[in-house]
Amino acid sequence: IRDLGTTLSHLHVLWLAHCGLSDLDGISSCSSLKELYIAYNNISDLSQLTWLDHLEVLDLEGNDIEDINQMWYLGLCGKLSRLTVEGNLVCLKPNAKSPEEPGYNYRAEVKKLIPQLEYLDEIPASQT
């Protein structure tokens, strides 16, 4: 990913779905990204995304995100307004070690961590 960012410094949209990605090392070199589509990979750590100041759209569907605290990193992306996380374990329970909780609502938890979010999984984020 780092090579893409250094070669294509004005890249606004990047589609890496179904690529077998397991980490996002080097994504910070794509500092102009506005849209990132990384659905159906093996990503569990979102910390590298904090450097993407212009990111507005992020598709993480079907990855290995299993801890709700990973969403905190996305809260640092001040322009992030559309997020897709369905198909991740975090939608069922707060983290891999916790049992499924009947009252757990991932939409409400994500909204708390990413207050600027307008759409979550294609539905207005205000609808929990």
C-alpha positions in Angstrom: 0.0 0.0 0.0 2.9 2.4 0.8 4.1 2.2 -2.8 0.7 3.2 -4.1 0.6 6.2 -1.8 4.1 7.5 -2.7 3.5 6.9 -6.4 -0.1 8.2 -6.6 0.0 11.0 -4.1 -3.3 12.5 -5.2 -5.2 9.2 -5.0 -8.8 9.9 -3.8 -10.5 6.5 -4.1 -8.9 3.1 -3.4 -10.6 -0.2 -3.9 -8.8 -3.2 -2.3 -11.8 -5.6 -1.6 -11.2 -9.3 -1.6 -7.4 -8.9 -1.7 -6.3 -11.0 1.3 -5.1 -8.0 3.2 -4.3 -8.7 6.8 -2.9 -5.2 7.8 -3.0 -1.6 6.6 0.7 -0.8 7.1 1.7 2.0 4.8 -1.8 3.4 4.3 -0.7 6.7 5.8 1.2 7.4 2.6 -2.2 7.6 0.8 -2.9 10.9 2.7 -5.3 12.2 0.0 -7.7 9.3 0.2 -11.4 10.2 0.5 -12.8 6.8 -0.1 -11.4 3.4 1.0 -13.0 0.1 0.1 -11.4 -2.8 1.9 -14.3 -5.2 2.3 -13.8 -8.9 2.7 -10.2 -9.0 3.8 -8.6 -10.1 7.1 -8.1 -6.7 8.7 -8.5 -6.5 12.5 -6.3 -3.4 13.4 -7.6 0.0 12.3 -5.0 2.1 14.0 -3.2 3.0 10.7 -6.3 4.8 9.5 -6.0 7.6 12.0 -3.6 9.4 9.5 -6.2 9.7 6.8 -7.5 13.2 7.5 -9.6 13.4 4.3 -11.3 10.0 4.6 -15.1 10.3 4.1 -16.1 6.8 3.1 -14.8 3.5 4.6 -16.1 0.0 3.7 -14.8 -2.6 6.2 -17.6 -5.2 5.6 -16.6 -8.8 6.2 -13.3 -8.3 7.9 -11.9 -9.6 11.2 -12.7 -6.6 13.5 -13.6 -8.1 16.8 -13.1 -5.3 19.3 -15.4 -2.3 19.5 -12.5 -0.2 20.7 -11.0 -0.4 17.2 -13.7 2.1 16.2 -12.1 4.7 18.4 -9.3 5.1 15.8 -12.0 5.9 13.2 -13.3 8.7 15.5 -10.0 10.5 14.8 -10.9 10.6 11.1 -12.8 13.9 11.4 -14.4 13.8 8.0 -15.5 10.2 8.1 -19.3 10.2 7.4 -20.0 6.8 5.8 -18.9 3.5 7.4 -19.8 -0.1 6.6 -18.8 -2.7 9.3 -21.5 -5.4 8.9 -20.1 -8.9 8.7 -17.6 -8.3 11.5 -17.7 -10.0 14.9 -17.9 -6.6 16.5 -21.5 -6.4 15.2 -22.4 -9.3 17.5 -20.5 -8.6 20.7 -18.1 -5.9 22.0 -15.0 -8.1 21.8 -13.9 -11.7 21.0 -13.7 -12.7 24.7 -17.0 -11.4 25.8 -20.2 -13.5 25.6 -23.0 -12.3 23.3 -25.0 -9.7 25.3 -28.7 -9.5 24.5 -28.7 -5.7 25.0 -25.6 -5.0 23.0 -26.2 -2.6 20.2 -23.1 -2.1 18.0 -24.7 0.8 16.1 -25.1 2.8 19.3 -21.6 1.9 20.4 -20.1 2.9 17.0 -22.0 6.2 17.0 -20.5 7.0 20.5 -17.0 6.4 19.2 -17.5 8.2 15.8 -19.9 11.0 16.5 -19.5 12.7 13.1 -20.8 9.5 11.4 -23.8 10.1 9.1 -24.4 6.6 7.7 -23.5 3.3 9.3 -24.1 0.2 7.1 -26.1 2.2 4.6 -28.6 3.4 7.2 -28.6 6.9 8.9 -26.3 6.6 11.9 -28.9 8.2 14.1 -31.1 5.1 13.8 -29.9 2.7 16.4 
